[in-house]
Amino acid sequence: MDIFQNLIVQIIPLLLLIGIGYIAGRRLEVQMHSLSMLVIYILVPFVIAISLANIELRPEYVVIPFALYFICSALCVIALKLGKFALDKNYQPLMALLGGLSNTGYFGIPIITALLGPAAIGVYMLFNMGLAVTEVTTAYYLANRAHLSIKDSLKRVLRLPPLYGVAAGVTLNLLNVEISDVVYKYWTHATGAYVIIGMMLIGVGLSKLDGLKLNWRFTGLCFAHKYIIWPACFIGLIALDHLYLHWLDFNTHLMLLLIGVCPLPANAVAYATQLKLPAEEVAATILLSTIFALLYVPAAISLYYFMISQ
């Protein structure tokens, strides 16, 4: 029960940030495009690069981002196929953006910090590289392919700074480049800004809606994919390691579980805005997902602690 309550305390401020974003969009005329470009082109590359530069690249840890990349890319393709079967053309590219990603950054970082402490952020961010690379390659490419050629879609992928943030972080780590305390100080600030602005993006998106209009088929499909298929895949991955591989410890299993149960990705609002897709309805769906996660995520993690303790 203590874990359940502690996690709810961590999640409630994230919901308040969505409310602040809504007020900023309505009263201060803050625009989604400006915020989303700030996140994609400045904060995300910097946070990723310094996170990767500062961790020990143990072999068993390095394998995980590659595994997650292939798993999330497969989930992305599955979501797109489901979208083509069940949704109108305007919503099909959105399934590529939402189906292979999870809000493991803005939503997950505060939770993993509460559970395991700040020292765990480096390893957690390493695992998240699998999702980050999926986001800027497979998901972004498939979303672009709805309107652009293969060549033009690849050009857009190669222009995304987060991809180069991954490359820079790994390079700095392999070369053992010492990062100064000043850089780490601003990395801490940037990580906080990354969480705050990322969650506010959802609220800003909602502020542009005339009303809370949802495509319930789209929203239902997103929920089924995110809260049934995703957890099943990640519980299967944890079980595989627990029963046969024995590479990872309890803390890393917990990180994988959190990745599997986090709500829909807030970054999808930024990419939908950039691609001129229905970003406002994406924001509404992500809001419902985040509210649902208020109880779902603490319940899933509490259940996991209970099962391990037996």
C-alpha positions as CSV (number, residue, x, y, z in Angstrom):
1,M,0.0,0.0,0.0
2,D,2.9,2.4,0.8
3,I,4.3,1.9,-2.8
4,F,0.8,2.4,-4.3
5,Q,0.3,5.7,-2.4
6,N,3.8,6.9,-3.0
7,L,3.4,6.4,-6.8
8,I,0.1,8.2,-6.9
9,V,1.8,11.2,-5.1
10,Q,4.4,11.2,-7.9
11,I,1.8,11.0,-10.7
12,I,-0.6,13.7,-9.5
13,P,1.9,16.6,-10.2
14,L,2.2,15.3,-13.8
15,L,-1.6,15.6,-14.2
16,L,-1.4,19.1,-12.7
17,L,1.2,20.0,-15.4
18,I,-1.3,19.0,-18.0
19,G,-3.7,21.5,-16.4
20,I,-1.1,24.2,-16.4
21,G,-0.4,23.5,-20.1
22,Y,-4.1,23.9,-20.8
23,I,-4.3,27.3,-19.0
24,A,-1.1,28.4,-20.9
25,G,-2.7,27.4,-24.2
26,R,-6.0,29.2,-23.4
27,R,-4.9,32.3,-21.5
28,L,-1.3,32.9,-22.7
29,E,-1.8,31.7,-26.3
30,V,1.1,29.3,-26.0
31,Q,1.4,27.3,-29.2
32,M,2.0,23.5,-29.5
33,H,4.5,24.0,-32.4
34,S,6.9,26.1,-30.4
35,L,6.9,23.9,-27.3
36,S,7.2,20.7,-29.4
37,M,10.2,22.0,-31.4
38,L,11.9,23.1,-28.1
39,V,11.5,19.5,-26.8
40,I,12.4,17.6,-30.0
41,Y,15.3,19.8,-31.1
42,I,16.9,21.0,-27.9
43,L,15.9,19.2,-24.7
44,V,15.7,15.6,-25.8
45,P,19.1,15.4,-27.6
46,F,20.9,17.0,-24.6
47,V,19.2,14.8,-22.0
48,I,19.8,11.7,-24.0
49,A,23.5,12.4,-24.8
50,I,24.5,13.2,-21.2
51,S,22.5,10.3,-19.8
52,L,24.3,7.9,-22.0
53,A,27.7,9.5,-21.4
54,N,27.5,8.9,-17.7
55,I,26.6,5.2,-17.3
56,E,28.5,1.9,-17.2
57,L,27.8,0.1,-20.5
58,R,27.7,-3.4,-19.0
59,P,27.1,-6.1,-21.7
60,E,23.8,-7.3,-20.2
61,Y,22.5,-3.7,-20.1
62,V,23.6,-2.9,-23.6
63,V,21.6,-5.8,-25.1
64,I,18.4,-4.4,-23.6
65,P,18.1,-1.2,-25.8
66,F,18.6,-3.3,-28.9
67,A,15.9,-5.8,-27.8
68,L,13.5,-3.0,-26.9
69,Y,14.1,-1.4,-30.3
70,F,13.0,-4.5,-32.1
71,I,10.1,-5.2,-29.7
72,C,8.8,-1.6,-30.0
73,S,9.3,-1.5,-33.7
74,A,7.2,-4.7,-34.0
75,L,4.6,-3.1,-31.7
76,C,4.6,-0.1,-34.0
77,V,4.0,-2.1,-37.1
78,I,1.2,-4.1,-35.3
79,A,-0.5,-0.9,-34.3
80,L,-0.3,0.5,-37.8
81,K,-1.8,-2.8,-39.2
82,L,-4.6,-2.5,-36.7
83,G,-5.2,1.1,-37.6
84,K,-5.4,0.3,-41.3
85,F,-8.0,-2.4,-40.5
86,A,-10.2,-0.3,-38.2
87,L,-9.6,3.4,-38.7
88,D,-10.0,6.2,-41.3
89,K,-6.9,7.2,-43.3
90,N,-6.4,10.4,-41.2
91,Y,-5.9,8.3,-38.0
92,Q,-3.8,5.5,-39.4
93,P,-0.4,7.3,-39.3
94,L,-1.1,8.2,-35.6
95,M,-1.2,4.5,-34.7
96,A,2.5,4.3,-35.9
97,L,3.3,7.3,-33.6
98,L,1.4,5.9,-30.6
99,G,1.7,2.1,-31.0
100,G,5.4,1.6,-30.6
101,L,6.1,4.2,-27.9
102,S,5.4,4.9,-24.3
103,N,5.6,7.9,-22.0
104,T,8.7,6.5,-20.3
105,G,10.5,9.9,-20.1
106,Y,8.2,12.6,-18.8
107,F,6.0,10.1,-16.9
108,G,8.6,7.4,-16.1
109,I,11.5,9.4,-14.8
110,P,9.8,10.7,-11.7
111,I,8.4,7.3,-10.9
112,I,11.7,5.4,-11.3
113,T,13.4,8.1,-9.2
114,A,10.9,7.6,-6.4
115,L,11.3,3.8,-6.5
116,L,15.0,3.4,-7.0
117,G,16.6,6.8,-6.5
118,P,18.4,9.2,-8.9
119,A,21.3,6.8,-9.4
120,A,19.0,4.5,-11.4
121,I,18.2,7.2,-14.0
122,G,21.3,6.4,-16.1
123,V,20.5,2.8,-16.6
124,Y,16.8,3.6,-17.1
125,M,17.7,6.1,-19.8
126,L,19.9,3.5,-21.4
127,F,17.0,1.2,-21.7
128,N,14.9,4.0,-23.0
129,M,17.3,4.4,-25.9
130,G,15.5,1.5,-27.5
131,L,12.3,3.5,-27.5
132,A,14.0,6.8,-28.4
133,V,15.5,5.2,-31.5
134,T,12.2,3.6,-32.4
135,E,10.6,7.0,-32.0
136,V,12.9,8.8,-34.4
137,T,13.2,5.9,-36.9
138,T,10.5,3.3,-37.2
139,A,7.6,5.3,-35.8
140,Y,8.4,8.6,-37.4
141,Y,9.2,7.0,-40.7
142,L,5.9,5.0,-40.9
143,A,4.0,8.1,-39.9
144,N,5.6,10.0,-42.7
145,R,5.0,7.3,-45.2
146,A,1.3,8.0,-45.1
147,H,2.0,11.2,-47.1
148,L,5.6,11.1,-48.3
149,S,7.9,8.8,-50.4
150,I,10.4,6.5,-48.9
151,K,13.2,8.9,-49.8
152,D,11.5,12.0,-48.3
153,S,10.5,10.0,-45.2
154,L,14.1,8.9,-44.6
155,K,15.3,12.5,-45.1
156,R,13.0,13.6,-42.3
157,V,14.2,10.9,-40.0
158,L,17.8,11.9,-40.6
159,R,17.1,15.5,-39.7
160,L,15.8,14.6,-36.2
161,P,18.3,15.7,-33.5
162,P,17.4,13.0,-30.9
163,L,19.0,10.4,-33.2
164,Y,22.3,12.4,-33.0
165,G,21.9,12.7,-29.3
166,V,22.1,8.9,-29.0
167,A,25.2,8.8,-31.2
168,A,26.9,11.6,-29.3
169,G,26.1,10.0,-25.9
170,V,27.5,6.6,-26.9
171,T,30.6,8.2,-28.5
172,L,31.3,10.2,-25.3
173,N,30.9,7.1,-23.2
174,L,33.2,4.9,-25.4
175,L,35.9,7.6,-25.5
176,N,35.7,8.0,-21.7
177,V,35.2,11.8,-22.1
178,E,34.9,13.4,-18.7
179,I,31.8,15.5,-18.4
180,S,32.3,18.6,-16.3
181,D,30.1,19.4,-13.2
182,V,28.7,22.5,-15.0
183,V,27.4,20.3,-17.8
184,Y,25.8,17.9,-15.3
185,K,24.2,20.8,-13.4
186,Y,22.5,21.9,-16.6
187,W,21.6,18.3,-17.5
188,T,19.7,18.2,-14.2
189,H,17.9,21.4,-15.1
190,A,17.2,20.1,-18.6
191,T,15.8,16.8,-17.3
192,G,13.4,18.7,-15.1
193,A,12.4,21.0,-18.0
194,Y,12.0,17.9,-20.2
195,V,9.4,16.4,-17.8
196,I,7.6,19.7,-17.2
197,I,7.3,20.9,-20.9
198,G,6.6,17.4,-22.1
199,M,3.5,17.0,-19.8
200,M,2.4,20.6,-20.5
201,L,2.3,19.7,-24.2
202,I,-0.7,17.5,-23.6
203,G,-2.6,20.4,-21.9
204,V,-1.6,22.9,-24.7
205,G,-3.0,20.4,-27.2
206,L,-6.2,20.1,-25.3
207,S,-6.5,23.9,-25.1
208,K,-6.8,24.1,-28.9
209,L,-9.9,21.9,-29.0
210,D,-13.3,23.5,-29.3
211,G,-14.5,20.7,-27.0
212,L,-13.2,17.3,-25.8
213,K,-14.0,15.6,-29.1
214,L,-12.7,12.0,-29.3
215,N,-12.7,9.4,-32.0
216,W,-13.8,6.6,-29.7
217,R,-12.7,3.9,-32.1
218,F,-9.2,5.4,-32.3
219,T,-9.0,5.9,-28.6
220,G,-10.3,2.4,-27.8
221,L,-7.8,0.9,-30.2
222,C,-4.9,2.8,-28.6
223,F,-6.0,1.7,-25.1
224,A,-6.3,-1.9,-26.1
225,H,-2.9,-1.9,-27.7
226,K,-1.2,0.0,-24.9
227,Y,-2.8,-1.7,-21.9
228,I,-3.2,-5.2,-23.1
229,I,-0.6,-6.0,-25.8
230,W,2.2,-3.9,-24.4
231,P,2.2,-5.3,-20.8
232,A,1.9,-8.8,-22.2
233,C,5.1,-8.3,-24.2
234,F,7.1,-6.8,-21.4
235,I,5.9,-9.4,-18.8
236,G,7.0,-12.0,-21.3
237,L,10.4,-10.4,-21.6
238,I,10.8,-10.3,-17.8
239,A,9.7,-13.9,-17.5
240,L,12.2,-15.0,-20.1
241,D,15.0,-13.5,-18.2
242,H,13.8,-14.7,-14.8
243,L,13.3,-18.3,-15.9
244,Y,16.1,-18.8,-18.4
245,L,18.6,-16.0,-19.0
246,H,19.2,-14.7,-15.5
247,W,21.0,-11.6,-16.8
248,L,19.1,-8.9,-14.9
249,D,18.3,-8.1,-11.3
250,F,15.1,-7.0,-9.6
251,N,15.7,-3.3,-10.3
252,T,16.1,-3.8,-14.0
253,H,13.1,-6.0,-14.2
254,L,11.2,-3.2,-12.4
255,M,12.4,-0.7,-15.1
256,L,11.2,-3.0,-17.9
257,L,7.8,-3.4,-16.2
258,L,7.4,0.4,-15.9
259,I,8.3,0.8,-19.6
260,G,5.6,-1.7,-20.4
261,V,2.8,-0.1,-18.3
262,C,3.5,3.7,-18.8
263,P,0.7,5.6,-20.6
264,L,0.7,6.7,-24.2
265,P,3.6,8.9,-25.3
266,A,3.3,12.7,-24.9
267,N,5.9,13.2,-27.7
268,A,3.3,11.9,-30.2
269,V,1.6,15.3,-29.8
270,A,4.7,17.1,-30.9
271,Y,5.2,14.8,-33.9
272,A,1.5,14.9,-34.9
273,T,1.7,18.7,-34.8
274,Q,4.9,18.7,-37.0
275,L,3.3,16.2,-39.5
276,K,-0.1,18.2,-39.6
277,L,-2.0,15.2,-38.3
278,P,-5.0,15.6,-35.8
279,A,-2.7,16.5,-32.8
280,E,-5.5,17.8,-30.6
281,E,-7.4,14.5,-30.7
282,V,-4.1,12.8,-30.0
283,A,-3.7,15.0,-26.9
284,A,-7.2,14.1,-25.7
285,T,-6.5,10.4,-26.0
286,I,-3.1,10.8,-24.2
287,L,-4.9,12.7,-21.4
288,L,-7.3,9.9,-20.9
289,S,-4.4,7.4,-20.9
290,T,-2.5,9.5,-18.3
291,I,-5.5,9.7,-16.1
292,F,-6.1,6.0,-16.4
293,A,-2.4,5.4,-15.5
294,L,-2.9,7.3,-12.2
295,L,-4.3,4.0,-10.8
296,Y,-3.1,1.5,-13.4
297,V,0.6,2.1,-13.0
298,P,0.8,2.0,-9.2
299,A,-1.5,-1.0,-9.1
300,A,0.7,-2.9,-11.6
301,I,3.9,-2.1,-9.8
302,S,2.4,-2.9,-6.4
303,L,1.2,-6.2,-7.7
304,Y,4.7,-7.0,-9.0
305,Y,6.2,-6.2,-5.6
306,F,3.6,-8.4,-3.9
307,M,4.3,-11.3,-6.3
308,I,8.0,-11.1,-5.9
309,S,7.7,-11.1,-2.1
310,Q,5.7,-14.3,-2.0
